[in-house]
Each structure stands twice: as structure tokens, then as C-alpha cells.
Amino acid sequence: RTTPKLGDGWPTEAKRANGSVAEAKLANGSVTEAKLAAALADKLPKWAVVNTDGTLLRGTTGVTSLRVNAGNYRVDFGKDVSNCSWAGVQVEVNAAQLGNIGIESDVTDNKRLFVRTTDAADAAADRAFSVQVAC
């Protein structure tokens, strides 16, 4: 049976055929965490939390970062991010250290973002930050 439009609550137990989805009908190991992770790996957002010195504090597997010079960083996501959306924020604890963050596609490599952090006066300054990419 085909359904032209699936509404909320479909399929409920009452709407599907008895036994249509059962453990016995799934091959052993056909749905595993590893298989789901592999299938979703390129579809989930990638992210990074970067220290003031450019080292990666934590992030999605395969993401790397480096400090180019004062307030300028490159974050490599290992895949083309030039047509994705990205967002970032400084992650300073001390309000006196907050400033601005700018993010753009790195013109030298479409797998990287160029991140610039500044102080409150908009002068280049090393700041910890978080950046996320969604494609």
C-alpha cells in the first residue's frame, strides 16, 4: 500500500500490518551504530572549539586548526565547506576579553575557514572561539 502523504503519527502500530517490522525480518547486524555513523558522517554538522594559541580544544573527528598570526586562524574541516553555512562565537569567560569574530571561506583551500578574532576595539587579538559548519 502506498501513502501519498504521511501525516503526524504515521505509522502507528494500529496502521501498519501486524509483524511488518520485526526483529526476525532484519538481518543480523543490518542496523549497527557503525553503519549509521558512516551513513550520517557527511550529513551532520562539523564543529571545532579552538584555543587562543590555535590548538584544537575539541571538535568533530578530522577537524584541525592552527593560528596564522595574532587573531587569525584557519580551521580545516576535511571537506569542501565553501557552499555551507557557518557560525562562530568567541568563548572567553572574562567579559573584558570579549570582542568580535569574523568567518569566511579560506581562499587558499575550500576545506578551510579563515577566522579572525578581535578585541572590543576591533583590533586583532588572540581569542578562543567555537565554529560550526552545516552543509
Summary of the structure (lengths in Angstrom):
residues: 135
radius of gyration: 21.9
end to end distance: 34.2
largest distance: 66.7
contacts: 312
relative contact order: 0.18
helix: 10%
strand: 33%
